[in-house]
Amino acid sequence: MSTTLAAGAGLDFTLAQQLTVIALCALTAYISHMALAVFNDGVRPFMLDFIQGRTTRSATTAVSFGLSAGFIFGLGAPMALSTGVLNPWLVFLPTDILGILAPKKWLAPLLGGAWGAVVVFGLNGANNVAHDLPVDFLTAMQQMSTPILFLFTLFPVLAITKQFGRRWGGVAGVLELALVVMTMKLWPNMFAGALAMAAGVLMLIGLAVSKDIRQRRADRAA
């Protein structure tokens, strides 16, 4: 992203959007507190220990913070400040932490809603303050998240390789690489990994559905 684009980014919300973000943050903090769901994939295995009483709420909160802090400060916040667009790493990872941290059921949605208010009302001010500084660091912050975003495109390839073998994983890798190069050449304003990751996910879904259909046919034949 160029400096001009970064400098023009803003987090402007309508009233309906502000209320939606606050309500979503309150809801996700509540369901995190109830151990029904969390956004961070890495925290989910530890939730079973928490549900079964093998670990404490404070210990689970520490795990959630440790696994989420890098994404919040290294990916979510830089992307929001440099692009003016909210992202789930900034919105939902903190509500995971706040929901688990809350000692009372009623406190979790209040903390989540408070974080939603900070996001919709505070980030725009932080963005304006950052642009008033003599040094443009927002563009550099946006570049911090670029390698992580490209790594996300490898997730479908890894999943396909693990579930369907190296041959299909290699096919997916070559396809995604070709799409990244093609996107850079034909649509330079689009993030190069977006189309590649979408194709990888669709390929993963197609292979999974095909395998399930073959398995059902084999079961019926048996």
N, C-alpha and C positions, 0 to 999 in steps of 0.2 A: 504494500500500500504506500502511496506517495505521501509526502509530508502534507501536501495540500488537502488530500482526502482525510488524513488523520486529524488535521486541524479543524476540518469542517464537521467532524463527527459529533453528534449530540444524542442524548438520551431523552427524547421528548415523548411523553405518554399522554393519551387522553385519560379522562377520569375512569372510563370503563376498563382501560388497560391497567391503570394503577390498581384498581380494586381487584382485578383478576389476578395480578401478580401477588398481591398481598394475601388473597384468599388461597391461592395455590401454595404459597409458602407456609401458611398456617396449617393447611391440610397435610402437606408432606411432612411437616414437623410432627404432627399428631400421629400419623401412621408409622413414622420412625420410632416415636416413643412407645407405641404399642407393639413394636417389633413385627409389624405386618409387612413392611417393605422399606427398602433403602435404595437410594439412587446409585451409590458407589458399589460396583460389583465386588470389590475387594473386601468390603465390610460384611457382606452377606454370610460368608462362612462363620464369622465370629458371632453372628446374631443367634445361632443355634446354642452356643455355649451360654449366652446371656439368657435366652428363654428357659433353658434347663437349669439355670441357677449355678453353673460352674464358674461364672465370672461376675464381677460387679458392674454396676452401671457406670461408675467412674472409669474403670478399666476399659470398658467397651467404648466409652467416649474418647479415651486417649487413643485407642486403635483407630477409630473413625477419623479423628483429627489428623493423626499421623499419615493416614492413607489419602486424605483429601487435601491437606494444606498445599501440597505442590501443585495440584490441579487448580485450586482456587486462586493462588497468588501467581502461579506461573502460566496459567492458561486462561481461566475465566476472567479475572480482573483486567489483564492486558488486552484481551479481545474486546471486552465491553468498552474500555476507555479509548481504544484506538479505532474501533469501528462504529461505536454508537449503537451496537446491537446486543441485546441480552443473550445469554447462553446458559444452558443448564448447569454447567460447572459452577458458575457464580450464584445461581439461584437455588439449586437443589442440594449441592454438597454441604453448604452451611446449615441447611435445615435438617439434614441427616444428623449433624453434630449436635445442633440445638435440641432436636427431638430426643435424642438419647440422653443428653445432659440433663434435661428437665426432670426434677425429682417427682413432680406431680403431673397427673394427666391433664389437668386444666391449664397448666403453665406452658406445656409444649406448643399448642397453637398460638398462644400469646407471643412466645419468643419467635416462632416462625413468622407470624404476621409482622412483628417488629422488624425482622430482617427484611421482609418484603418491602416495608416502608423505607428502610434505609436504601434499598436498591433503587426504588423508583423516585425517591426524593433526594437522596444524597449523592448518587453517582453523577448526576448532571452537574451539580455544583463542583464536585471533585474534578470532573472533566474540564469545566471552565477555568478552575484554578490552575490545572496542569497546563492549559494552553496559554495562560498569562505568564508562565515562567519563561525566562530568557532562553532556555535550552529545550528543544523539542525532544523529549524522551518517550513520547507515546509511540512514535514510529518504531523506535528501537524495542519497546515493549511488545509491539505487535509482532516483530520479527522473532521474539522469544517463543511465541506460540506456534510459529510456522512449522518447525521440525516435528512438534508433537502432532499437529494436524496431519502431516504426511505419514506419520507412523500409524495413525488410525486406519489408513487405507490398507495396511497389512493385516488387520484383524480378520477380514474375510478369508484372506489367503491362508493364514495360520489355521483358522477353523476348518477350512476345506481340506487342508493337508492332514490334519489330525483325524478327521472323521471319514475322509474318502480316499486317502492315500496321497503319495507324493506326485503321482502323475496328474491327478486333477488339481493338486496344489500348484504344480508348475504351470498348468494351463491357465489357472486363475492369475498367477503372478505375471505371466507374459501378457495376458489380456489387460490387466490393470496398468502395467507399464506402458503398453501401447496407447491406452486411453489418456494417461497422464501426458505423454508426449503430444498426442493429437490435440488435447485441450489447450496446452501451452501454445501450439501453433495457430489453431483456429479460433479459440475463444480466450484471448489473453486476459480479459477482465474477470474471468471465472476462476475460482480456486481450482488448481489443476487436479487435486485429489478427489474432488466431489463426485465427478462422473465415474471415476475409477472405483471408488468405494461403493457407489450405488450398483455398479455392474457386479462387483464382487459379492455384495449381499444378495442380489437377485440370483446369481449363480449358486450361492450356498442354499438358498431357499429351493431352487429348482432341483438340485441334487438331493436335498433332504426329502422333498415330495416324491421324487422318482424312486428313491430307495424305499420309502414307506409303501408306495403302491406295489412295488415288486414283492415286498415282504408280505403284504396282505394277500396277494395272488398266490404266493407260495404256501401260505397258511391255509387258504381255501383248498388248494390242490391236495394238501396233506390230509 
